[in-house]
């Protein structure tokens, strides 16, 4: 029985199948459903869990080479919210691109984790390092 780390078996299975340069999407509650992409739905109620909760939980045991986020994230969120993301992202390169361009990356992802996040444009794509 697992005693620490990611306890959700579906999420553990998904994370263990991501290889070098593969991508993973962590999305807010309103992100579109993508047929054909494995989705682990962790949403419970508004803002539980948040994208940052999931990102923080997997960051310790997941090598990220690059992040992708919508440029609208910076336009629609406070400096405080942006700083919280920057704190978890750290020095890992992050590309900001139009939300519609970001969504074009989704079909190539190994999987998608849906959260209950209500932060505008909090969706993030991780490219494994």
N, C-alpha and C positions, 0 to 999 in steps of 0.2 A: 504494500500500500504506500502511495506517495505521501510524504510528510511535509514537503515544501516545494516551492516553485509552482509552476502551472499545474493546477489540479484537474482542470477540465480535460477529459480524455480526448474529445474531438479536437480541441485546440492543440493539445500535445501532438496528436497524429498529424495534423496539418503542418505544424511548425517543423516536425522532424522530416518532412518530405521536401522542404525548400532547400535548394542547392545554390551554389555560387551563381550570382547574377539573376536568380529568380526573383520575382516580386511578390509582395503581399500587400493587400489593401486593408487599412483599418479605417472604418467609415462611421459616419454619424447615423442617427436613427432614420433619417429621410433618404439616405443614399439609395439609388435604384437597385432593384434585384437584377442580377446578371445570370440568366440561364446558362448552365454549363460550367459555372465557376463554383467550386465548393465554398459554401458560406457557413461560418460558425456564428450563430446569432447569440450574442451574450446580453442583448438588451433586456432590461428588466422594467424600468420606468424611466421617465425623463432624467437624463444625466447620470444614470447608473447602469453600467459603468460609463465613464467618459473615454474618449480616444486616448487621452494622456494616461489614464489608469492602465489601459491595456498595453500601451507603448512602454510605460515604465515597468510593467510586470515582465514583458518579454525581453526587454533591452539587455538585461544582465546575462542572458544566455543565447543571444541572437546577434550575429555579426551583420551590421548594417553598413553598406558601402556608400549609399546615397539615399536621400529622401526626396520625394516629390510632393509638392503641395500646390494648391490653387493660389494664384497671386491675389485673388479676392479675399483670402484669409487675412492678409495684412491690411486691406482696405476696410474690412467690416468688423475688425476686432480691436479691442483696447490694447494699449502697450502692455498692460498686466497679463492679459491672455497670451499675447505674443511672447512675452518673457518666459512664461511658464512652459511653452512649447520649446523655446530656445534652450531652456535649462535641461530638458530631457534629450533634445536632439544633440546638444553639445557641439563638438567641432566637426561633426559629420556633414559633408557637403549637402546642401539643400537647394533644389531647383524649384523656383516658383514660376508657374505657367498658368495661362487662362484655364479656368475650371473645365471648359469644354475640351481642351487639349488633355488635361489630366485624365478625364474620363475615357479618352481614347486608349490610355494605357491599361485600363482595367481588364479587357479581354485576355491579355497576355499574363495576368497574374495567376499564381498557383492557387490562391484562395483569397477570401474576403472575410474579415471579422466585422460584424455589425455591432455597434455599441448603442447606448441610449443617449449619446451626446447631442446637445442642442446648440452647441457653439457653431456659428455660421462658418461654413467652408473648413471645418476641422479635419476633413478627410486627409489621409496621408498614405502615400505609397512608399514602401520600404524595398529597396533593392539590396539583396543580400551581398555581403562583402566577401 
